[in-house]
Amino acid sequence: MKISLLGYGKMGKTIEKIALQHGHEIVFKINRENLDDLLKINHTNTDVAIEFSMPEAAVSNLKHCLLNGVPVVCGTTGWLERWDEISQLCKDNDGAFLYASNFSLGVNIFFSLNKYLSKMMSGFPQYKVSIEEIHHTQKLDAPSGTAISLANDIIQTHSVYTAWEKDTATNDDKIAITSIRTDPAPGTHTIRWNHPIDTIEIRHTAHSREGFALGAVLAAEWIIGKKGTLTMQEMLGFV
């Protein structure tokens, strides 16, 4: 495939390495130094775009791809207040768009485990849930997109919880998400179900960026020929 990388920082470079190992060609590498090259990307020179940039750049990058017939895989977080706009643009242009807050195959297994456990714990409301996420100090958004996804999955599957809050839960129906920034830390997410007599805990710890990069490349390979707003859970056959 001919792949355009929208965002060429540490993650973009790791994605490039994995993509080349899979026999793909990188045709554009967009970063702050060559933003105008984004306008050159279209369906005639790019089979799929992989978007790992910055929250303030993600929406314009996604719009350009969808308006120019380029399927796009996005792992940038911090822009989801404009999700409906991008989803509608994808539909209106008969495009293909896959967003994931985390492309790690292990994390997506963790997502499914979290939902399964949440459904089970719904029958035991005396257990109170909290989420902790740890990332490197260069990560701009807090809580992480992955932590928000985990919280939203609990909200959808548990009978008590209605929203999440940063650091401290003000009511019993809120999920507290604690964010820690320290180096080096590719990413750790922990779900704790606390009770006065015991605690149930599940955790995912990333050891490097390569797991995220591999998942993004696999998603880019899978999205070819697809239409609509897609998910990693669909790609992995979990739904």
Summary of the structure (lengths in Angstrom):
residues: 239
radius of gyration: 18.4
end to end distance: 26.5
largest distance: 61.6
contacts: 781
relative contact order: 0.16
helix: 40%
strand: 26%
